[in-house]
Structure formats: C-alpha cells, structure tokens
Amino acid sequence: MTSYRLFVGLDIAAATFTVSWMTAHGRPCQALTIAQSTDGWMDVIKRLLVLESDPSQIFVVMEATGSYWVGVATTLAAKGIIVSVINPTQAHHFPKPCSNMPKRMRSMRKP
C-alpha cells in the first residue's frame, strides 16, 4: 500500500480551477483559484513540487467536470503525479450512507 505525503483536491470549472492541499499530518491550506490554462497547470505543479519533491508521493483527486479536467489531469500525470478522476455523482452521494450509521460509528469517522 502506498503512503502518499501530499494530498491535493481540485475543483474544476471552465475558466479556473480551485486547489487545496495538505500533508499527511497537516491541515489543509487556504484554497487558491488558478487560471484553467497551461500556465496555471504549471504553476500548480511548481507549487506542489516545492512541498513534495517526489511527484509519486503526491495524490490529486478531482471530479470529471465536462471535459475541463482533461488538460490539468494529463499534465499532472505526465509529471509523475498520481491523479484520480472521480465521477461527480458518486462524490456527491458518498457521504449519504454515513448518515444511516449508528451514532457510535458516525463518531468514529470524525478526525
């Protein structure tokens, strides 16, 4: 099992994307909104590699929003960064089963 050292979330839109990250033992950083362009993608890669020099230790998750995710996902992957593109419907419905858990189990999922 791989233990990543930097976790990144991207929220994709047509003209911009918002990114936030955290280390395995840290807190999330303030989210940044960046232009949806080659320069913007490279800016994010540069920022991430300052925080973690080994790209294989960076795990990025983003929703598959239209086709807007393709450029940034392929650019990150080409640099050796691990990218997971998820279905927005599944991401939206993911927390719902947790609401049916017994109260004692719901408290276990809180950090």
Secondary structure, DSSP 8 states (H G I E B T S, - for coil): ----SEEEEEEE-SSEEEEEEEETTS-----EEEESSHHHHHHHHHHHHHH-S-GGGEEEEEE--TTTHHHHHHHHHHTT-EEEEE-HHHHHHTTHHHHTS-HHHHHHT--
